[in-house]
Amino acid sequence: MSAALENWQTGFIGLGLMGRPMCLNLLHAGAELTVYNRTHSVAEAMQQPHLTAVASAAELAQRVNIVILMVADTAAVESILFGPHGLSSTLRPGSLVIDMGTTAVTATRQFADRLCAKHIDFIDAPVSGGEIGAINGSLSIMAGGSADAIARAQPIFDVLGKATIHIGEVGCGQITKAANQIIVGLNIGAVAEALTLARLAGADLVKVREALMGGFAASRILEVHGQRMIDATFQPGGKVTTQHKDLTQAIELAAEYRQQLPASELNRALYSELIAQGQDELDHSALILALEKYRKT
Amino acid sequence: MSAALENWQTGFIGLGLMGRPMCLNLLHAGAELTVYNRTHSVAEAMQQPHLTAVASAAELAQRVNIVILMVADTAAVESILFGPHGLSSTLRPGSLVIDMGTTAVTATRQFADRLCAKHIDFIDAPVSGGEIGAINGSLSIMAGGSADAIARAQPIFDVLGKATIHIGEVGCGQITKAANQIIVGLNIGAVAEALTLARLAGADLVKVREALMGGFAASRILEVHGQRMIDATFQPGGKVTTQHKDLTQAIELAAEYRQQLPASELNRALYSELIAQGQDELDHSALILALEKYRKT
């Protein structure tokens, strides 16, 4: 139990695939949590000692001085911060908001500026490691913000993740996450094409994966998502629809700097095809299914 | 010193970036080597105890019963095996040929059949790990062939590599290498786009790479080639021209099975652009330079 966490009133917003196990880890570490979820029944059903479910972000903000956000997208973050019954209407000066979801960089910088005007501090601290990492408290945390704010959040990060890297000022966490999602999507695409070819040409995929893990092709994606492709188990993990959203954000960020990302754009188009086929809720390793259309029969 | 290696007369053909350090490792392990290189002066210049340079593959074949090939491409393998003064004209029945280069799968199967008719055994055993792996004897070896032939070659593989995986019959080593080269090329492309975006958006690339290594984006390519991109050092390593050739072979193999590989085809097109710009001798991590054309200024 962490002495630091006991002394805080911490709020957590967003009890999805990632947020729920993150909350449980904070509770186990000794935190008092106030939680809010857009679908209120999800928050109410999560009955735990030291956990209180409230009906709005504004109500949550009256009870806490640190708020963690783990919601779906940039629009959801904006709504929770500045919408009707939003956090900023009632959150006290000197509070800290930590956005651990994957949010657009430019919007993140604007949110931080608007909160700063109310003397509320902000950190963008998106994560990698997926549901497994959330459950095991082994997330990789990419943080942007002031050194003081990150020092204040460190006991929380220590519970949720195995490593926190302070990349730079506000926005730098989300820049890193965008880079992360490019690599994740493209590495999944790489493993999908490699295993598709090896299967067609008649090699044993279990042995192929084992051999590839020994050389320059080695990656976390080959290890984890390669195995999912071999097993053809596509339970998320990270969803197709989330990967598509994150790639879109990365591509849009690049466009702000007049940079095209040709491989990321192709990768996103393959994810779009999966969504069009109704496979949006599968794990992002299901990209291998999109290659079936590229075979002439 | 390996007792097994001392009892053999081993031939080595191809003294390039990879072949030369592989020869030195075999010599240090106690092998007697006869070497042949298309440019004879390279072989003659490599003066070492227990090493004899000869002027043709046919001359080499008269002196040895195991031959390792590490030459540039499929055409070079065919020429050395079956061309004028080729190995097959003089190699004794019961000998073993080990092709450790990256050679087309269908041609590999045909070469093995033609040698089999002369009672010469064949293994395809391409490698991953690059020049560093060749120097350190830490290559990852992907082997196709009979279990007997691979057992015979094992003492050689143990000197040259840190792991040998027997994937399946002849051709399976090259299938695995094709899969490897797809992943290597595409993972380089992924890291190139990710770091390009992070740089433009203003993040510290050293910290970005460090953070990404902690999550699902982690890969050998991010570790090694990501660092080369940050340092902008593009000394090979593995050359642009080799990566392009290997991707072409993988795409052609897929086409034999009527399969398109859209991301691999885009990746190869980016490598083609580097070659067109005269950057063919740079390390394959130089793919990041091809993205400059995708920025509107």
Interface residues (C-beta under 8 A of the other chain):
Chain A: V105 V127 S128 G129 G130 G133 L139 S140 M142 K162 A163 I165 H166 I167 G168 G171 C172 I175 T176 A178 A179 N180 I182 I183 V184 G185 L186 N187 G189 A190 V191 E193 A194 L195 T196 L197 A198 L200 A201 G202 A203 D204 K207 V208 E210 A211 L212 G214 G215 F216 A217 A218 S219 R220 I221 L222 V224 A250 L253 A254 Y257 R258 Q259 Q260 L261 P262 A263 S264 L266 N267 L270 L291 Y294 R295 K296 T297
Chain B: V105 V127 S128 G129 G130 G133 L139 S140 M142 K162 A163 I165 H166 I167 G168 G171 C172 I175 T176 A178 A179 N180 I182 I183 V184 G185 L186 N187 G189 A190 V191 E193 A194 L195 T196 L197 A198 L200 A201 G202 A203 D204 K207 V208 E210 A211 L212 G214 G215 F216 A217 A218 S219 R220 I221 L222 V224 A250 L253 A254 Y257 R258 Q259 Q260 L261 P262 A263 S264 L266 N267 L270 L291 Y294 R295 K296 T297
